[in-house]
């Protein structure tokens, strides 16, 4: 099992997008943060399946996320 970081960003219209830095081109979106988070799970699975089916290497997850608190 591999754990990939997915970054979620809120758009100006209130919708959310998600992307996975270690899987270039792997993106998703949703009208809410929760739906975007669910959708990106499916996107990662589909992306990896496509890489395997086409004989391409599946990148190892290397990215980490850190929450930075500022006063």
C-alpha positions as CSV (number, residue, x, y, z in Angstrom):
1,X,0.0,0.0,0.0
2,X,1.2,3.5,-0.9
3,X,0.2,6.8,0.6
4,X,0.1,9.8,-1.8
5,X,-0.4,13.4,-0.7
6,X,-3.3,15.1,-2.3
7,X,-3.5,18.9,-2.1
8,X,-6.9,20.5,-2.1
9,X,-7.5,24.1,-3.1
10,X,-10.7,26.2,-2.9
11,X,-11.5,28.1,-6.1
12,X,-13.0,31.6,-6.3
13,X,-16.4,30.1,-7.2
14,X,-16.4,28.0,-4.0
15,X,-15.7,24.6,-5.7
16,X,-12.6,22.6,-4.8
17,X,-9.8,21.1,-6.9
18,X,-7.3,18.4,-5.9
19,X,-4.0,17.3,-7.3
20,X,-1.4,14.7,-6.4
21,X,2.2,16.1,-6.8
22,X,3.8,12.7,-7.1
23,X,1.4,11.6,-9.9
24,X,1.7,14.3,-12.6
25,X,-1.6,14.9,-14.3
26,X,-3.6,13.3,-11.5
27,X,-6.3,15.8,-10.7
28,X,-9.9,15.9,-9.5
29,X,-12.5,18.4,-8.3
30,X,-15.8,18.7,-6.5
31,X,-18.4,21.2,-5.4
32,X,-17.3,20.7,-1.8
33,X,-14.1,19.9,0.0
34,X,-15.5,16.5,1.1
35,X,-16.5,15.5,-2.5
36,X,-13.2,16.7,-3.9
37,X,-11.4,14.5,-1.3
38,X,-13.5,11.5,-2.2
39,X,-13.0,12.1,-5.9
40,X,-9.3,12.3,-5.7
41,X,-9.1,8.8,-4.2
42,X,-10.8,7.5,-7.3
43,X,-8.5,9.6,-9.5
44,X,-5.4,8.1,-7.9
45,X,-6.7,4.6,-8.3
46,X,-7.6,5.2,-12.0
47,X,-4.3,7.0,-12.7
48,X,-2.2,4.1,-11.3
49,X,-4.3,1.5,-13.1
50,X,-3.7,3.4,-16.4
51,X,0.1,3.6,-15.7
52,X,0.2,-0.1,-15.1
53,X,-1.9,-1.0,-18.1
54,X,0.4,1.0,-20.4
55,X,3.6,-0.4,-18.9
56,X,4.7,2.8,-17.3
57,X,6.3,3.0,-13.9
58,X,4.2,4.0,-11.0
59,X,6.1,6.8,-9.1
60,X,6.9,6.3,-5.5
61,X,5.2,8.7,-3.2
62,X,7.8,11.3,-2.1
63,X,5.8,14.4,-1.2
64,X,5.0,15.3,2.4
65,X,2.6,17.9,3.7
66,X,3.3,20.1,6.7
67,X,0.8,22.5,8.3
68,X,2.5,25.8,9.2
69,X,0.9,27.8,11.9
70,X,1.6,31.5,12.0
71,X,0.6,34.1,14.6
